[in-house]
Amino acid sequence: MDLAPYIPAFVTLFVIIDPVGLAPLFVALTQGMTARRRRGIAIRACLAAFAILTIFGVAGEAVLNFLGISMPAFRMAGGILLFLTALDMLFERRTERRQGQADSNEHDPSIFPLSLPLIAGPGAIATMILLTGQDTSLTHLAIIHGVMALVIGCVFMLFLLAAPLERLLGPTGINVITRLLGMLLAALSVQFVIDGLRDLQVI
């Protein structure tokens, strides 16, 4: 079987999900956690993202239509949630919450914001819907989902490198990176909202 036509699908999903860009975000969101806890968060985040993207890859448009949700509305909602995460990173609200909680109740970022909307964000979901909509054959669907799993595998491998990256940057470096990424996340979240408004032809 010729898999060459699916290389663009891999490249598209890789760019949209951006495993390299997610690695420092993972470091910032799991700062100070043990390697075991980080590994657990990485596994849950990647499995949840895989499940979400699989659902939308198989029945994405049907799910949104059934719920009466348009893709622009979904994109805007993701942008708003991402903006709230950016505020936490910029003003250290996440750190303050963690310090005020017992270890057993420590905030777990695996589902939100890691799996959704960072890994399985509006862009990735829309891409899966578009890629699987090109051909309804089972072979095509299986290969597209295999490509998606490969990209998420890249995300997981880079998440496992979070600890060495944190040691390399040090506390000050992590603090600076967290603030910078908070600003970038805020800009990205606003872009999601703008894209949603543009799709609705509001602007």
N, C-alpha and C positions, 0 to 999 in steps of 0.2 A: 504493500500500500504506500502510495506517495504522500508523505506528510509535509512536503515543502509548502503546499498552499496554506498550511496552518501556522507557519512561522510568523506571518504578520499578526495572527491572532495572539500568539505568545507575546510578541513585541508590544502589541496594543495593551494587553492586560498588564504586562510588566510595567509599562510606563504609567498606566492609570493607577495601579495599586502602589507602585513605587516602593519596593522592598528596601532599597538603600535609604530612602528618605524616612522610612518608618523606624529604622534601627535607632537613631538618636531620640526619636519620640518615645520609643519603648524604654530607653535609658531614663529619660526625664520622668516618665510616668511610674517607673518602678524604682526610683532612686532610694537607696538604703535597704532594699529588700534582699533577702538571702538568695543564693543561686537556686536553691530548691523551689522557693516560692516563685521566682521569676520563670523558671522552667514550667511550672504548673500554669502560670498565667499565659505564657506563650502557647502552650498546648491548647488550653481552652479557647484562647482568642482565635487561633488558626482553625480549630475544628468548628467553632461557631461561624466564622467567616465562610468556611467551605460549605457548611450547611445552608447558610443564607444565600450564597451565590448559586448553589445547586437548585434551591427552590425557585429562585427567580430565573435561572437558566432553563428550567423545565417548564415552569408555568408563570413566568414573570408578569406578562401583560394581563393574563387572566386573573392573577391575584390582585393586581392593582385595580383592574376594572371591576372585579367583584366587590372590592372595598370602596369603590368610588373615588380612588386616589389617582390623580394624574402624576406623571413623572416630574413636571415642574414643581408641583406641591411637595413631592417626596424630596426633590433636590433642595428646596428651600428649608424644609424641616431638618434635613441633615446639616445644612449650613448653620442654622440656629443652634443646634446641639453642639456642633463643633466650636462655635463662638463661645459658648459657655465653658467648654473645656479650655479654650485659649485664655479666658479670663482667670481661671483657676491657676494656670501655669504662670501667668504674668504677675499675679498678686499673691502667690503661694497659699491660696486658700486650701488647695489639696493637701499641702504639708500640714497646715494647721489642723485640718480635720483628722488627719492620720494621727497626730500627736494627742488628740483628745479622745481617741478611741482605743479600746483594748485590742491586743494583737489578733485575737480571734475574730474581731469585727472590722479589721482593717479594710479600707476601701480596696475593692478588687476591680482593676481597670480592664479585665480581660474581655468582658462583653461590651461595655461602654467605657471609654471611647475606642478601644483597640479594634475589636471585630467590627463594630458598627459605631461611627461611620468611617473610621480610618482605613481598615482593610477592605471591608465590603461596603464601601461608600456609594453614594448615588452614581458616581461615574462608573465604578466597577459593575454595579447592578445593571445600569443602562447598557454597558458594553456586553455583558452576558446576554441580555435580552436581544440585542442586535445580532450578536454572533450566532446564537442558537436559532434565530429567526431566518437566517440565510438558507438553511436546509433543515427540513424536519425529519430526516432519516435518523435512525437510531445510531448508526455509525458516526455520523457527523456530531450528534449530541454527545456521544461518549468521548470522542476525541477532544471536543471543545472543553468538556469538563475535566478531561485529563490534563489539558493545557493549563486550565485554571488551577488544578491541584498542584501542578509543577511550580507555578508562580507563588502559590501560598507556601509551598515547601521552601522556596527561596526566602520568603518572609521569616519562616520559622528558624532557618539556619542563621540568619542575621540577628534574630532575637537572641539566640544562644550566645552570640558574641557580645551581648550587652555588658556583661561583667568586665571583660578586658577593656572594653571601650570606656567604661566608667572609671576604671583604675588609671587609664591613660589620661583622661581629662582632669580627674581630681575634683574635689568639692567645688572649687571656684569655677573651674571650666564647666561643670555640670550646671551650675547656677546661671552662668552666662548663656549657655546653650539653651537652657530651659526658657529663659526670657526671650531669646531670639526666636526660638521655635514657637513660643506663644504668640509673638507678633505675626509670624508667617501663617500660623493656624488661623489667627483672626482674619488676616487678609484672604486666606483660602475660603473661610466660611462666608465672608461677604461676597466672594466671587460666586459661590454656590447659589446664594440668594439672588444675585444679579442675573445669573444664568437662568434661574427659574422664572424671574420676572420677564426676562427677554423671551423665553419660550412661550410665556403667556401673552406676549406682545404688549406688556404694560409699559415697557421702556424701549 
